[in-house]
Amino acid sequence: MADNRISRRQMLASLGVAAGAASVGFVYGRPMESHASVIESVYLESRKKLKISVVEPVLCFHDMMSLIGYTGAHDGQQVSLIEYRQGSGTGGGLLYWDPAMPKSAHNGGTVISPTAGWDGTEAGLPSFLSGSGETNPSGSGCWVRVKEREHEFVPESFGAVGQGNEQVIVQSVLDAAKAWSDQQAGRRPVIVFDRLYTVNGIQVYDGFVLLGPGGFKRDDGVIPSSAVASNSVVLGNGIKDIDIIGLHVDGNEQMQGVMSDPVYRQGSNAGALGYQNIYIIGKYANADHEMGTIRIQNCRLVNSPGNGIVVNNHSQASLTGNHIERCGKNGIYLAQTHGFNTSVTGNYIRECGFVYGGGIGIAHAHVNATGNVIVSCYEYGILISSTGVGARWNTDITVASNNIRGVKRQLLDNSGNPDSFKTSSLGVGIGYTQVFVTRASTRLNVAITGNSIEGAEGSGIACMGAAYNAGFLPHGLVVSANSVLLCGGAGLNVRYLRGVSCTGNRVAANFFADIYIDDVSGSVSSNTVVCKYPVADRVIHKGIKYEAKKRHLSSDSTQPGVNADCWTVVQTSETLPEWHKDEVYAPVISPSTYGIYSVSRPNGTAVSGKRNDLLLELNHVEGVENSNRLSNINLVRKLVGGQAPTGLPVRNGDKIYYDAPLSGGREGRICIAKGIDTAAIAWAGGQAVSAGERRTAAGKVYEAVQAGTTGNTAPAHTSGNVSDGAVVWSFIDTVAVFEEFGKIGV
């Protein structure tokens, strides 16, 4: 062991003679006082009562450089450190001498060997923390930091100052906490971050508690690869029992422009998968009951080129009250979370998905997503998707009471052609425009209830199984008590499903159709459909009254008085609400093209025989004049755009209500013989026809396969394609027969 002599510099420092050293001080036995916070009461011990008898003076060293080289005089000798690095004002504290402590335990923060070398520079600090300059590696005798709570670790005790890249320092803190936890039989360490530290990838271990209000930020400008271990800000591999509370993680704002560039989006964006703000992955055999829990609460996560939070292969997770903005993928992404205690609750997610993604992505998981606010994301608000063999796991999901505003990238063609909806095989999108191609589960069991959705560029709620020609058709969906309005596609887009219950929803002013149904069995009943947004939004801002000129999600760039494309000044005496952000505003807009649009395909087509098998009744539909209330009917196909609905397959008992019924006339028509409701003219020889044109013959509907002039033999076949001598005709269906009903009194 080194002798106890001290250098002249150290002696002068202890006497307060040299500049940069404090004077000798005394610590008396008065108990230290503190008031525990709520977090402390849950995670931290009570602060220990530090009682030191007045036995000897406590030497006071200005910084770590002045302490290096000084060996304690006896077991338990105490010294005071003012600051870790000269001029930092942080990292000081009380230390005691432990002659039995092996120098190999040196970590530069809580255990300090006086024979470990450091030149005092920032560049030399990593070597000091690792003990690479130790002159007596097999010896013993170290200074041990006295902490108010022995399981609490702070970066300042290891020389962090919140400037420059301090990845090595922060990782040293985490490694020291792990070593302590191992010595304490797995006791949970708490790492407190009071400021923002620049790191470009750190390893967190089992059982850790990370506390804000500080956290991490990145400063690298490298497009991330898919190697998760080298690119995640917070990484756990096979990790369990993690609490992250109040942490701030800034992914790297400079990467947003690169990764949202159209050239990058058109290429491979898989690299973003390895660049998350918080990435936690459990064991692959994630049914393990010993996985513990993951809790991420009240964190602020911004500027991730990838996802804000990823929890993968874990049995239980609770993500609550987090504020997440500007992520390239999802704000929150859950995959293979098969425990029945996974919840995503009360999070605020804004402007996520600029590479590809949206608010919350759920894949192969059991999840309760409730009470989240999702604003101005790109592809979707919430997506439930399945791919490959894991599709069977996508069960027992609740999506309830979420508020979704302004999903903003329009990738589907919403021109009015219903086939434009079929560009992808989809999962379940809540406030979506375009979502992942999926192989849907055969047992989905999803409840979508009480959500408020406004201003999606595509559909408001899309509940979709695999494509109509696939072998998987999921069942077990409940869609109830949702409010969906002002969306660019369909309000409720329900397709390729079995066992659906769609009840009690309010669907209003969605561009293509308020409710769109295709190859579905179940019940669509007791919904309120309002095809027209009744009045223009008017607001007051800075004392001036404005009326919305177009549909938009309010933000700084669209506020009244700033953006003339969104608002016009109005003269009115009415009392108006104040303008505020994150609301979808709209003028009086055109009514929905269709109120309830139900699709089935006749025999003879490429996808023949796929029809809806629905109980569709007790729906309340308001047309252009807020009238024509419909109830107690088998099926409603209500066109509110001013044209008669034609070309649609109908069944016995289906009713079609007239848009403009006249006094003394009839309310509508009821089908008494199923078939196609068509306006096609009768087939005749010598007629010029185009490909796709339809003709009727002997109560049947045919469609021309190619252009030409009709022959001499009228089509009479009931399946497939047959020529009339010149033009080949495809059998579509029989012609529906109607009778009028409901005479309107004079």
C-alpha positions in Angstrom: 0.0 0.0 0.0 1.2 3.5 -0.7 2.4 5.5 2.3 0.2 8.2 3.9 2.5 11.1 3.0 0.8 13.9 1.0 2.4 16.2 -1.5 3.2 19.9 -0.8 0.4 20.9 -3.1 -2.1 18.7 -1.2 -0.9 20.0 2.1 -1.3 23.6 1.0 -4.7 22.7 -0.4 -5.8 21.2 2.9 -4.8 24.4 4.7 -6.5 26.7 2.1 -3.3 28.3 0.9 -3.2 27.3 -2.7 -5.6 28.7 -5.2 -8.1 26.2 -6.4 -8.2 24.5 -2.9 -10.7 25.1 -0.1 -9.9 25.3 3.6 -10.1 22.6 6.2 -13.7 22.1 7.3 -15.7 20.3 9.9 -18.8 18.2 9.5 -20.9 18.0 12.7 -23.3 15.3 13.7 -26.5 17.2 12.9 -28.9 15.0 10.9 -29.4 15.9 7.2 -33.0 16.8 6.3 -35.0 16.3 3.1 -38.5 16.2 2.0 -39.1 13.0 -0.1 -40.9 13.6 -3.4 -43.6 11.3 -4.8 -41.0 9.5 -6.9 -38.7 9.1 -3.9 -41.4 7.6 -1.9 -41.9 4.9 -4.5 -38.4 4.2 -5.8 -35.9 5.7 -3.4 -35.0 4.9 0.2 -35.4 7.5 2.9 -32.4 9.7 3.0 -29.9 8.3 5.5 -29.2 10.3 8.6 -25.6 11.2 8.2 -24.1 11.5 11.7 -20.4 12.2 12.0 -18.9 12.9 15.3 -16.5 15.8 15.7 -13.4 13.8 16.0 -11.0 15.2 13.4 -11.0 17.8 10.7 -12.2 16.7 7.3 -9.8 17.6 4.6 -11.4 19.5 1.7 -10.1 18.9 -1.8 -11.1 21.2 -4.6 -11.3 18.7 -7.4 -10.5 15.1 -8.4 -7.0 16.0 -9.6 -6.1 17.2 -6.1 -7.4 14.0 -4.6 -5.5 11.7 -6.9 -2.3 10.6 -5.1 -3.6 11.1 -1.6 -3.9 7.9 0.4 -6.1 7.8 3.4 -4.5 7.8 6.9 -6.8 5.2 8.4 -9.9 3.1 7.8 -12.9 5.4 7.6 -11.1 8.7 7.2 -13.3 11.2 5.5 -12.5 13.9 3.0 -14.7 16.4 1.2 -14.6 17.0 -2.6 -15.9 20.4 -3.8 -16.2 19.5 -7.5 -15.2 16.7 -9.8 -13.7 18.8 -12.6 -12.2 22.2 -12.0 -14.7 24.9 -12.8 -17.7 22.5 -13.2 -19.3 23.2 -9.8 -20.7 19.6 -9.8 -19.7 16.2 -8.7 -18.4 17.0 -5.3 -19.3 15.2 -2.0 -18.0 13.3 0.9 -15.8 10.3 0.6 -14.3 7.8 3.1 -11.2 5.7 3.0 -11.6 1.9 2.7 -8.1 0.2 2.9 -9.6 -3.2 2.0 -11.3 -2.0 -1.2 -9.5 -3.6 -4.2 -8.2 -1.1 -6.7 -9.8 -3.2 -9.4 -13.2 -1.9 -8.1 -12.2 1.6 -9.2 -14.9 3.2 -11.4 -13.9 6.8 -11.1 -17.2 7.9 -9.6 -18.3 5.9 -6.5 -15.0 4.1 -6.0 -11.7 6.0 -6.6 -8.2 4.6 -6.5 -5.7 7.3 -5.6 -3.1 5.5 -7.8 -5.3 5.6 -11.0 -3.8 8.1 -13.4 -5.6 11.1 -14.9 -4.1 14.1 -16.6 -7.2 16.3 -15.8 -8.3 16.7 -19.4 -11.7 15.8 -20.8 -10.0 13.5 -23.3 -8.3 11.6 -20.5 -11.4 11.1 -18.4 -12.5 7.8 -20.1 -9.2 6.2 -19.3 -9.4 7.3 -15.7 -13.0 6.0 -15.3 -11.9 2.6 -16.7 -8.8 2.5 -14.5 -6.5 1.9 -17.4 -3.8 4.1 -15.8 -3.8 2.2 -12.5 -0.2 1.9 -11.2 -1.0 -0.8 -8.6 -3.7 -2.9 -10.2 -3.4 -5.8 -7.7 -3.4 -3.6 -4.6 -6.2 -2.3 -2.4 -7.3 0.9 -0.8 -9.8 3.3 -2.4 -11.9 6.3 -1.6 -15.6 5.4 -1.5 -18.3 8.0 -2.1 -20.7 8.6 0.7 -24.2 8.8 -0.8 -27.4 10.0 0.7 -29.0 6.9 -0.9 -26.6 4.1 -1.6 -28.6 2.8 -4.6 -28.7 6.2 -6.3 -26.2 7.1 -9.1 -25.7 10.4 -10.9 -23.5 11.2 -13.9 -21.9 14.2 -12.2 -20.2 11.9 -9.7 -18.3 10.5 -12.6 -17.3 13.8 -14.1 -20.3 14.6 -16.4 -21.0 18.3 -16.9 -23.7 18.2 -19.6 -21.3 19.5 -22.4 -19.8 17.6 -25.3 -20.3 13.9 -26.0 -20.4 12.2 -22.6 -21.4 8.7 -23.8 -18.4 7.0 -22.0 -19.2 8.8 -18.8 -22.9 7.9 -18.8 -22.1 4.3 -19.7 -19.6 4.2 -16.8 -22.4 5.3 -14.5 -24.7 2.5 -15.7 -21.9 -0.1 -15.5 -21.1 1.0 -11.9 -24.8 0.7 -11.0 -24.9 -2.8 -12.5 -21.8 -3.8 -10.5 -23.4 -2.5 -7.3 -26.7 -4.3 -8.1 -24.8 -7.6 -8.7 -23.1 -7.2 -5.3 -26.5 -6.5 -3.7 -28.1 -9.7 -5.0 -30.1 -7.8 -7.8 -31.2 -4.8 -5.7 -32.6 -2.1 -8.1 -30.3 0.9 -8.7 -31.7 4.3 -9.5 -29.9 6.6 -12.0 -30.9 10.2 -11.8 -30.4 12.5 -14.8 -30.7 16.2 -13.9 -29.5 17.6 -17.2 -29.3 16.6 -20.9 -26.3 14.5 -21.8 -25.1 13.8 -25.3 -24.8 10.1 -26.0 -25.0 8.0 -29.2 -26.0 4.6 -27.8 -26.0 3.3 -24.2 -26.6 -0.1 -22.6 -29.2 -0.3 -19.8 -29.4 -3.4 -17.6 -32.1 -5.5 -15.8 -33.9 -3.9 -12.9 -32.8 -0.3 -13.6 -34.8 2.8 -12.7 -34.0 5.9 -14.8 -35.3 9.2 -13.6 -35.5 12.6 -15.3 -36.0 15.5 -15.6 -32.9 15.3 -17.7 -31.9 12.6 -20.1 -30.1 12.1 -23.4 -29.6 13.6 -26.8 -27.7 12.4 -29.9 -25.2 14.5 -31.9 -24.2 12.1 -34.6 -25.2 12.8 -38.2 -24.9 9.3 -39.6 -27.9 7.7 -41.3 -28.6 4.7 -38.9 -28.1 1.1 -40.0 -30.3 -1.7 -38.9 -27.8 -2.7 -36.3 -29.9 -1.9 -33.2 -27.1 -2.3 -30.7 -25.0 0.5 -32.3 -27.8 3.0 -32.9 -30.3 2.9 -30.0 -30.3 5.6 -27.5 -31.5 3.4 -24.7 -31.1 -0.3 -25.4 -32.1 -3.4 -23.5 -31.4 -6.9 -24.9 -33.3 -9.6 -23.0 -34.0 -7.0 -20.5 -36.7 -7.0 -17.7 -38.0 -4.9 -14.8 -37.2 -1.4 -16.2 -38.8 1.8 -15.0 -38.1 5.0 -17.0 -39.8 8.0 -15.5 -39.6 11.7 -16.5 -36.7 11.1 -18.9 -36.0 13.5 -21.8 -34.6 11.8 -24.9 -33.7 13.9 -28.0 -32.9 11.6 -30.9 -31.2 14.0 -33.3 -33.1 16.7 -35.1 -30.6 17.0 -38.0 -31.6 13.6 -39.2 -35.2 14.4 -39.9 -34.5 16.3 -43.1 -32.4 13.4 -44.4 -34.8 10.6 -43.6 -37.9 12.4 -44.7 -36.4 13.2 -48.0 -38.4 11.5 -50.8 -35.3 9.9 -52.2 -34.6 8.2 -48.9 -38.3 7.2 -48.6 -38.3 5.5 -52.0 -35.2 3.4 -51.0 -34.8 1.1 -48.1 -35.8 2.8 -44.9 -35.2 -0.3 -42.8 -32.3 1.5 -41.2 -34.6 3.6 -39.1 -35.6 0.4 -37.3 -32.3 0.5 -35.5 -32.4 4.0 -34.3 -35.0 4.5 -31.5 -35.2 6.9 -28.6 -36.0 4.0 -26.3 -35.6 0.5 -27.4 -36.4 -2.4 -25.1 -36.3 -6.0 -26.2 -37.1 -9.0 -24.1 -36.5 -12.7 -24.6 -37.7 -14.3 -27.8 -39.7 -16.8 -25.8 -41.7 -14.0 -24.5 -44.3 -16.1 -22.7 -41.7 -16.3 -19.9 -43.5 -15.3 -16.7 -40.2 -14.0 -15.2 -39.9 -11.2 -17.7 -41.1 -8.7 -15.1 -42.5 -5.4 -16.2 -41.6 -2.4 -18.3 -42.8 1.0 -17.2 -42.2 4.2 -19.2 -44.0 7.1 -17.7 -44.1 10.9 -18.2 -41.1 11.0 -20.5 -40.5 13.4 -23.3 -39.2 11.8 -26.5 -38.4 13.9 -29.6 -36.6 13.8 -32.9 -36.1 10.1 -33.4 -35.4 9.0 -37.0 -36.9 5.7 -36.0 -39.5 5.1 -33.2 -40.0 7.0 -30.0 -40.5 3.9 -27.9 -40.1 0.3 -29.0 -41.1 -2.6 -26.7 -40.5 -5.9 -28.4 -40.7 -9.5 -27.2 -42.0 -8.7 -23.8 -44.8 -10.0 -21.7 -45.9 -6.8 -19.9 -45.4 -3.1 -20.4 -47.0 0.1 -19.2 -46.5 3.2 -21.3 -48.3 6.1 -19.6 -48.3 9.9 -19.9 -45.4 10.3 -22.3 -45.0 13.2 -24.7 -43.6 12.0 -28.0 -43.0 14.2 -31.1 -41.3 14.1 -34.5 -40.4 10.5 -34.9 -39.6 9.0 -38.3 -41.5 5.8 -37.6 -44.0 5.4 -34.8 -44.4 7.3 -31.6 -44.9 4.0 -29.9 -44.3 0.6 -31.4 -45.3 -2.7 -29.6 -44.4 -6.0 -31.1 -44.8 -9.5 -29.7 -46.0 -8.1 -26.3 -48.1 -11.1 -25.4 -48.7 -10.5 -21.8 -52.2 -9.4 -20.8 -51.0 -6.4 -18.9 -49.6 -4.3 -21.7 -51.2 -0.8 -21.7 -50.6 2.4 -23.7 -52.5 5.1 -21.8 -52.7 8.9 -21.7 -49.8 9.6 -24.1 -49.5 12.7 -26.3 -48.1 11.8 -29.8 -47.5 14.4 -32.5 -46.0 14.5 -36.0 -44.7 10.9 -36.1 -44.3 8.8 -39.2 -42.4 11.2 -41.5 -40.4 8.3 -42.8 -43.2 5.7 -42.6 -45.4 5.1 -39.7 -47.8 7.0 -37.3 -48.8 7.4 -33.7 -49.0 3.8 -32.3 -48.1 0.6 -34.1 -49.2 -2.7 -32.7 -48.0 -6.0 -34.2 -48.6 -9.5 -32.8 -49.6 -8.2 -29.4 -52.2 -8.0 -26.6 -52.6 -4.3 -25.9 -55.0 -1.9 -24.2 -54.5 1.5 -25.9 -56.7 4.0 -24.1 -57.0 7.8 -23.7 -54.1 8.8 -26.0 -54.0 12.0 -28.0 -52.5 11.6 -31.4 -52.1 14.7 -33.6 -50.9 15.3 -37.1 -49.2 12.0 -37.7 -48.5 10.7 -41.2 -49.8 7.3 -42.2 -52.1 6.5 -39.3 -53.1 7.3 -35.7 -53.1 3.7 -34.4 -52.4 0.6 -36.5 -52.9 -3.0 -35.5 -51.2 -5.3 -38.1 -50.2 -8.9 -38.5 -47.7 -10.6 -40.8 -46.6 -14.1 -41.2 -47.3 -16.9 -38.8 -47.4 -14.6 -35.8 -50.8 -13.3 -37.0 -52.6 -15.6 -34.5 -51.2 -13.6 -31.6 -52.9 -10.4 -32.6 -55.8 -10.9 -30.2 -57.4 -9.3 -27.2 -56.8 -5.6 -28.1 -58.8 -2.6 -26.9 -58.5 0.8 -28.6 -60.7 3.1 -26.6 -61.3 6.8 -25.9 -58.4 8.0 -28.0 -58.5 11.4 -29.7 -56.9 11.4 -33.1 -56.6 14.6 -35.2 -55.3 15.2 -38.7 -53.6 12.1 -40.0 -52.1 13.8 -43.0 -50.3 11.9 -45.7 -52.8 10.8 -48.4 -51.5 7.7 -50.2 -54.8 6.3 -51.4 -56.8 7.5 -54.3 -60.0 9.0 -52.8 -61.4 10.1 -56.2 -64.7 8.2 -55.5 -63.8 4.9 -57.1 -64.5 2.3 -54.4 -61.9 0.0 -55.9 -59.3 2.5 -54.9 -59.7 1.3 -51.3 -58.3 -2.1 -52.3 -54.7 -1.1 -53.1 -53.5 -3.0 -50.0 -54.5 -5.8 -47.7 -54.8 -4.1 -44.5 -54.9 -4.6 -40.7 -56.9 -2.4 -38.5 -56.1 1.3 -38.9 -57.5 3.9 -36.6 -57.3 7.3 -38.2 -55.3 6.1 -41.2 -54.4 6.8 -44.7 -52.3 3.8 -45.7 -51.1 0.9 -43.6 -48.9 -2.1 -43.9 -49.7 -5.1 -46.1 -50.8 -7.8 -43.7 -51.7 -11.4 -43.4 -54.6 -11.0 -41.0 -55.3 -13.1 -38.0 -58.1 -15.7 -38.0 -59.0 -14.6 -34.5 -58.6 -10.9 -33.9 -60.9 -10.0 -31.0 -60.5 -6.3 -31.1 -62.7 -3.7 -29.5 -62.6 -0.2 -30.9 -64.8 2.0 -28.7 -65.4 5.6 -27.8 -62.6 7.1 -30.1 -62.9 10.6 -31.6 -61.3 10.9 -35.0 -61.2 14.0 -37.2 -59.5 15.0 -40.4 -57.7 11.8 -41.5 -56.8 12.1 -45.2 -57.9 8.5 -45.8 -60.4 6.6 -43.7 -61.3 7.3 -40.1 -61.5 3.7 -38.9 -60.4 0.9 -41.3 -61.1 -2.6 -40.1 -59.7 -4.9 -42.7 -58.8 -8.5 -42.9 -56.7 -10.2 -45.6 -57.5 -9.7 -49.3 -60.7 -11.2 -50.5 -58.9 -14.1 -52.2 -56.7 -15.0 -49.1 -57.4 -17.8 -46.7 -57.5 -15.7 -43.6 -60.6 -13.7 -42.6 -60.4 -12.4 -39.1 -63.4 -12.3 -36.8 -64.4 -10.8 -33.6 -64.4 -7.0 -34.0 -66.5 -4.6 -32.1 -66.6 -1.0 -33.4 -68.9 1.1 -31.2 -69.6 4.6 -29.9 -66.9 6.2 -32.1 -67.2 9.7 -33.6 -65.6 10.0 -37.1 -65.9 13.0 -39.3 -64.2 15.1 -41.9 -62.1 12.2 -43.3 -61.0 12.0 -46.9 -62.0 8.4 -47.6 -64.6 6.4 -45.7 -65.5 7.2 -42.1 -65.9 3.5 -41.2 -64.1 1.2 -43.7 -65.0 -2.4 -42.9 -63.8 -5.1 -45.2 -63.0 -8.8 -45.4 -64.2 -9.6 -41.8 -66.4 -12.1 -40.1 -68.4 -11.6 -36.9 -68.4 -7.8 -36.9 -70.5 -5.7 -34.6 -70.5 -2.1 -35.7 -73.0 -0.2 -33.5 -73.7 3.2 -32.1 -71.1 5.2 -34.1 -71.5 8.8 -35.2 -70.1 9.2 -38.7 -70.3 12.5 -40.5 -69.1 14.4 -43.6 -66.5 11.9 -44.8 -65.7 12.4 -48.4 -66.3 9.1 -50.1 -68.6 7.2 -47.8 -69.6 7.5 -44.2 -69.8 3.7 -43.9 -68.2 1.4 -46.5 -68.8 -2.3 -46.2 -67.2 -5.0 -48.4 -67.3 -8.8 -47.8 -68.4 -8.6 -44.2 -70.6 -10.7 -42.0 -72.1 -9.5 -38.8 -74.2 -6.5 -37.7 -74.0 -2.8 -38.8 -76.8 -1.2 -36.8 -77.9 1.8 -34.8 -75.3 4.1 -36.3 -75.9 7.8 -36.9 -74.8 8.9 -40.4 -74.8 12.6 -41.2 -73.7 13.1 -44.7 -73.1 16.8 -44.5 -71.1 19.0 -42.2 -73.8 21.4 -41.3 -72.0 24.8 -40.7 -68.6 26.4 -41.3 -66.2 26.7 -38.3 -65.9 30.2 -37.1 -63.4 31.4 -34.5 -62.1 34.6 -32.9 -58.4 35.3 -32.8 -56.8 38.4 -31.4 -60.2 40.1 -31.5 -60.9 39.4 -35.1 -63.6 36.9 -36.3 -62.7 34.3 -39.0 -64.4 31.6 -41.0 -62.6 28.5 -42.2 -62.1 28.4 -46.0 -60.8 24.8 -46.2 -60.4 21.8 -44.0 -57.2 21.9 -42.1 -55.6 21.0 -38.8 -54.7 24.1 -36.9 -51.1 24.9 -36.1 -48.7 27.9 -36.0 -48.6 28.0 -39.7 -52.4 27.9 -40.2 -53.5 30.3 -37.6 -56.0 33.1 -38.5 -54.3 36.2 -39.7 -51.2 34.3 -40.9 -52.6 31.9 -43.5 -55.0 33.5 -45.9 -55.6 30.1 -47.6 -57.2 28.7 -44.4 -59.3 31.6 -43.1 -61.2 34.6 -44.2 -62.4 37.5 -42.0 -66.1 37.6 -41.4 -68.5 40.3 -40.1 -70.8 38.7 -37.5 -72.3 39.6 -34.1 -72.4 35.9 -32.9 -70.2 34.9 -30.0 -67.4 32.7 -31.2 -64.9 30.4 -29.5 -61.2 31.3 -29.4 -59.0 29.6 -32.0 -56.5 27.1 -30.7 -54.1 24.5 -32.0 -54.7 20.8 -32.8 -58.4 21.3 -33.9 -59.7 20.2 -37.3 -61.5 23.2 -38.8 -63.7 23.1 -41.9 -66.0 25.2 -44.0 -69.4 24.0 -45.2 -68.3 21.1 -47.3 -69.9 18.9 -49.8 -71.9 16.0 -48.4 -70.5 12.5 -48.3 -70.8 10.8 -51.7 -72.4 7.8 -50.0 -74.0 7.5 -46.6 -73.8 3.7 -46.4 -72.1 1.9 -49.2 -72.3 -1.9 -49.3 -70.4 -3.9 -51.9 -70.9 -7.4 -53.2 -69.6 -8.9 -56.4 -71.8 -11.0 -58.7 -71.0 -14.4 -60.0 -68.9 -14.5 -63.1 -66.3 -11.9 -62.0 -62.8 -12.6 -60.9 -63.8 -12.3 -57.2 -67.4 -13.7 -57.6 -69.6 -14.6 -54.8 -68.1 -12.3 -52.2 -71.1 -10.7 -50.7 -72.0 -9.1 -47.4 -74.0 -11.2 -45.0 -75.2 -8.4 -42.7 -77.9 -7.4 -40.3 -78.0 -3.8 -41.4 -80.8 -2.0 -39.6 -81.9 0.8 -37.3 -79.3 3.2 -38.7 -80.2 6.8 -38.7 -79.1 8.5 -42.0 -79.4 12.2 -42.7 -79.1 13.4 -46.2 -78.5 16.8 -47.8 -81.6 18.3 -46.2 -81.1 16.6 -42.9 -84.1 14.4 -43.6 -84.9 11.0 -45.0 -84.4 9.2 -41.7 -84.1 5.5 -42.3 -84.9 2.7 -39.8 -86.1 -0.9 -39.4 -84.8 -2.0 -42.8 -82.6 -4.8 -44.0 -80.1 -2.9 -46.0 -79.7 0.7 -47.0 -77.8 1.9 -50.0 -78.2 5.7 -49.8 -76.7 8.0 -52.4 -76.8 11.6 -51.3 -74.8 13.1 -54.1 -77.9 13.9 -56.3 -77.8 10.8 -58.5 -79.8 7.5 -58.4 -77.8 4.6 -57.2 -77.4 2.1 -60.0 -75.2 -0.8 -60.9 -75.3 -2.2 -57.3 -76.2 -5.8 -56.4 -79.2 -6.0 -54.1 -81.1 -8.6 -52.2 -84.7 -9.3 -51.5 -86.0 -6.7 -49.0 -83.3 -4.1 -49.7 -84.6 -0.6 -49.8 -83.4 2.4 -51.7 -84.7 5.7 -50.7 -85.2 8.6 -53.2 -83.1 11.7 -52.6 -85.9 14.1 -53.4 -89.2 12.5 -52.7 -92.2 14.5 -53.9 -95.6 15.1 -52.2 -98.0 12.4 -53.4 -95.0 10.3 -54.6 -93.2 7.4 -53.1 -90.4 7.2 -50.5 -88.3 4.7 -52.4 -88.1 1.2 -54.0 -87.9 -2.2 -52.3 -86.3 -5.2 -54.0 -88.6 -8.2 -54.6 -86.2 -10.2 -56.7 -82.5 -10.0 -56.0 -80.0 -9.1 -58.7 -78.3 -6.0 -60.1 -80.0 -2.6 -59.9 -79.0 -1.4 -63.3 -79.8 1.3 -65.7 -78.3 -0.6 -68.6 -80.3 -0.7 -71.9 -81.4 -3.9 -73.5 -79.1 -5.8 -75.8 -79.8 -5.5 -79.5 -77.8 -6.6 -82.6 -75.7 -4.1 -84.6 -75.0 -1.9 -81.6 -71.5 -0.3 -81.0 -70.3 -1.0 -77.5 -67.1 -0.3 -75.5 -65.3 -2.7 -73.2 -67.1 -2.7 -69.9 -70.4 -1.5 -71.2 -73.4 -3.4 -69.8 -76.6 -4.7 -71.5 -79.6 -6.6 -70.3 -81.2 -9.6 -72.0 -84.0 -11.9 -70.7 -83.7 -10.6 -67.1 -79.9 -10.9 -67.0 -77.0 -8.4 -66.9 -74.0 -8.9 -69.2 -70.8 -6.9 -69.6 -68.8 -6.5 -72.8 -65.3 -8.0 -72.6 -64.1 -6.0 -75.5 -65.2 -3.2 -77.8 -67.0 -4.0 -81.0 -70.4 -4.2 -82.8 -72.9 -6.7 -81.4 -73.8 -9.8 -83.4 -77.0 -11.5 -84.1 -77.5 -13.9 -81.1 -78.6 -12.4 -77.8 -76.6 -13.6 -74.8 -78.5 -16.1 -72.6 -75.7 -17.9 -70.6 -75.7 -17.8 -66.8 -71.9 -18.1 -66.2 -68.6 -17.3 -67.8 -68.1 -15.6 -71.2 -70.0 -16.3 -74.5 -69.9 -14.5 -77.8 -73.0 -13.1 -79.5 -71.4 -13.7 -82.8 -69.2 -10.6 -82.6 -68.8 -9.4 -79.0 -67.9 -11.6 -76.0 -70.2 -11.0 -73.1 -69.5 -11.8 -69.4 -72.4 -12.9 -67.2 -72.8 -10.5 -64.3 -76.1 -11.3 -62.5 -79.8 -11.3 -62.8 -81.7 -7.9 -63.1 -83.2 -6.9 -59.8 -86.9 -6.3 -59.6 -88.3 -3.5 -57.5 -91.6 -2.1 -56.3 -92.1 1.3 -55.0 -93.2 1.8 -51.4 -94.3 4.4 -48.9 -96.7 6.8 -50.5 -96.2 10.4 -49.2 -99.4 12.1 -48.2 -100.4 15.4 -49.8 
